């Protein structure tokens, strides 16, 4: 008798019964699907035919050996999957999202060969009954294509891998100091100038080491529409991020009038925090409203990222014109004098209103919270739990993405040959132990399945924001190719995916769940990644060809920083600027997009 864990499903379903036995699906098997679920059925048929060399026939009669049917009684995003001894496969899904999840489970059940692109049958499936639904509605991963451009075909492959782990949001970090990656017809210099830099820093910026090699690239609007459609066919929503009013040196290189300094300079070639943020003028607002209008036309996501992190106000304070503007807008401190720091929140709020007027919702990093921020904005909490809890208390919906747990560019081990070791040590076990909101903070903040849990009395729930879910981040200062992204991302993204999908459990290191996951990962899931060609980090440490000898990183000590700031309260700047790289009056602790 097989046990559920023997199937090696990742993420682990809510309920799995394995009576024993298997069935073969042979050439010519019919597939029937409710019209609402056809995209998921079509995707599963296509990848299965390619992997096993079969012809699976869409049924015109609504009957078939494989059926995708609607089941309105199921929880949103949920599904039931029944493979019975008679060779019938029945998927019942609450909606298209549930059907996509079921299709991914079917692919895993078919074994590693299902992840290859050419083969011959037979297609063998275990007899199984699965009932499943997601823990959180937002199960995201951010991919930074601004620091190092990733060609379109590699983005599509990343989408496939995210979908394979039942993640449903891909946030594309499209603009930053080091590059502008989205074509804007109204402002062609953004890509003509802003998409290219003449060299890049290698390793930590502290060494001053440069490679002398030009780097760049951008996506046309047709490329991005293709990416959006490709993701949609796999149940993934692509959220574009246009970062303002900081992280804008690439835009300012193209249009110097946008910057506070107003001088023409090249696209930034090093990491760290830039002092040159946007001039918070009406002209800058109009410019970015026009940019967002084109972004809104290309992307169909209900959410649009506006960034809003790491905005040093130093140059604003030095500008009499900007100080006067803050006063004219009524942005004053307790002493009644103009407070230019409030221009940060004011600027982001104006663009968030523009997004809202277009029928979408803005997404911002937690530093962008201010009394001016509209309540429909989603706050992504990267600095720790405290910032997320504060946003929930203020009535904002929140996505938890703390750098202390789910920044996948941070080093995955202490192996002496770890390539460019930066940030906190975050092993597979560490990521698996992450809880988007610990029980001590969870009352009143839950959404989806957990909100209806009988363990949390309705009297405990306050009228506050909702915890939508969690998101892992893949920043690419030190990840300059798809191979390097594979190494940093996997298999830790598989651990994160189970946290975001599967029911709450004790996943602390050494727990029964953690040991079981590691066994399941090694025996069953890594062979799937091998078959797909993912160059993940081996659990024992890097292969020789995955090392980067002589390239210096900047490891950080989580325990030491926690002792100073506390796990929940840790904050600062999400970048690789240490204290010497921070603006006057800024936080003393550097944090990290890649190299804190």
C-alpha positions, 0 to 999 in steps of 0.5 A: 500500500502506497502512502500519500507521501510516496507520491511526492506531490509538491505542494502537498495536497490537503487530503490524499488517499492512495488505494494502490494500483495504477492505470494506463492512458493510451493513445486516442484517449478522449478528454472532455472539459467544461467550457470554463475549464478548457484552458487548463485541460488544453494545457494538460493535454498539450504537455502530456502529448509532448512528453509521452508521444500520445494523441489525446482527443478532445471530446465533442460529446462531453464524455471521455476517459479524462473529464474536467468538470465544474464543482461549485460546492468547492472552495475557490481555487480548490479541486477534487481529483479521482483516478479510478481503477477503471482508467477514468480520470475525473477532475472537479474544480471550483473554477479555472484556478482550481482546474489549473492546480489539478492539471499540475497535480496530474502532471506530477503524478505522471512522474519525471518523464512528464517534464520532458519534451519528447518521449513515448508512452505509456502514461501511467497514473497511480489510482488516487483520490485527492481533495485540495485547495490553497491556503492563501489566494496570493502565492507569488514570486517576484522576478527582477529583470531590471538589474539583469535583463532576462530574455523573453524565452527565459521569462516564459520558462520561469512562468512554467516553473512557477505554475508547476509549483501552483504559484499564481502571481508573478511580479515582474520588477521592470524598472530600476536604477540599473535598467528600464525594461518595458517599451513605452511608445510615448517616451522612446528614450526610456528604452533607447537610453534607459535599457542599457548600461556600459558595465556592471558591478561584479559581486558586492559594490564594496569592492568597486569591481566592474566587468567592463561589459555592456549590458541591457535589453527590454521587452516590446509591448508585444513581448509583454502581451505574449508573456501575459497570455502565456502566464494566463494559460497556466493560471499565473497573473503577471503583475508589472512593477514600475518603481517610483519615486526611488530606483529611477536612475535609468528613467532619469538617464533618459529624461534628466528633467525627471530627476532632482539634480536635472543633470544627464548621467548614464544608467547606474552601473553599481548596486546600492541606494541612489540619492537621485530620486524623482523630482516630485513635480507635476511634470513627473506625475504627468510623465508617470501617469502616461507610462502607467496608461500604456502599462495598464493597456498591456497588462490585464492584471487587477494589480499594478506595482508602484514600488515606493521603497528606498526613497532618500529625501536628502536632495529634496531637503537641499532644494528650496524649490522642493521645500517650497512645494511641500509647504504649498501642498500642506505637507508640514511637520509638527513644528509647522515647517515644510516636511519634504519626506512626506512628498514620498507618500504624497507622490505614490498616493497620486499614482495609486489614485490613477491606477484606482481610477482605471479600475485596478489596485496599486501594490506598494512596498511597505515604506510607501504607507502613509496617511495619504495612501488610498485604502484599496492599495495592497501593501507588500511587507518586506522589512518584517512582520511588524510592518505587515501587521501595522498595514493590516491594522491600518486597513490595508490588504497585505502580502507578506514577503519578509527578506529575513525569510523569503529573499531567494537571492540570499545565500542558501548555505555556508558551503565554502564555494557558495557563489557570491554569498550575500544576505542572510543564510536561508536554507531550504529548511529555513524557507520551509519554516516560514509562516506568512503570519505567526499564530501570535499575530494572526487573529483578525488578519486571515483570509481565504480558508484560514478566515473560516477556520473554526479555531478562530472565533468570529469575535476575535476578528477585527475589521482590518485588512486581509492577509492575502498571502505571501511572496518570495523575491528573486533579486538579480544583482548577482544573478546574471543568467537563467542558470544563476536564477535556477541556482538561487531559486530552486529548490527553495521556491518549492519549499515556499510554494508548499508554505503558501498552498498547503494547510498550516503546520509545524514546519520548524526545522527538525519537525516531522513535517520538515523531515518529511518534506526534505525526503519527499523533495529529494526522492520525488521532486528533484527528479522532476526538476532534473527532467525539466533541466533546472540547474538547482542548488544541490542540497549538499552544496554547489556543483563545481560549475556553479561556483564563482571563484574570486567574486566577493559577496557580503554575508549578513548575520540574521541572529545579530541583526535580529538581536538589535532590531527584533525579527518582527521589527527589523527594517531599513532599506531593501538594497545593498547599501550599508550604513555608509551608503545611506542618506543622512537620517536614514536607517542605520542597518542596510538590508538587501535586494541582493547584497545588504 
